């Protein structure tokens, strides 16, 4: 059952790849992206939110397209590798937001969402890497890893910013808990806080080479 899935290193590998490819949505779109763009680009909340929403538009288009292509070419791993490499490049460019214009950021966010939408293929691979009778367990385990990494990194970015504030400003504890708690944070501070994300995409690239290609079919023998 669950133990068989958790003892399968391929499930852990595809789960970690899934978690990293999901970070633009779970960390940038869900929590820190709007504030980061406000700080680094000096734009309004409305414009920052519009930029971040382009991530979802990219996913909306990319998920069904990459799903169809991976089925057509009977190849999952190459598309996951494409997403990891594209995520590394686009997240690296995202760190340079201070030097970008509004329209450029709109395009970058769309491309980031589009290219990392290959994350959805990780769930298909989790099924194909597992016995048929454990398909739901495999998908659930993959999703568990995805959400755990998302939660940890959301907290990690906030913790890094809090440490930066503590080290660089004399703000009181009370001030740090107000709605302006991050008012003293500079664009460079934010860049340092999220710089771990491009590094994680490099990890995902490496993990893709450890992943077995399923050729869009189950590679584990089903239970008799």
Secondary structure, DSSP 8 states (H G I E B T S, - for coil): -HHHHHT-HHHHHHHHHHHHHTHIIIIIIIIIHHHHHHHHH---HHHHHHHHHHHHHHHHHHHHHHHHHHHHHT-SHHHHHHHHHHHHHHHHHHTTGGG--HHHHHHHHHHHHHHHGGGGHHHHHHHHTS-GGGHHHHHHHHHHHHHHHHHHHHHHHHHHHHHHHHHH----HHHHTSTTTTTT--HHHHHHHHTHHHHHHHHHHHHHTTS---TTS--S----
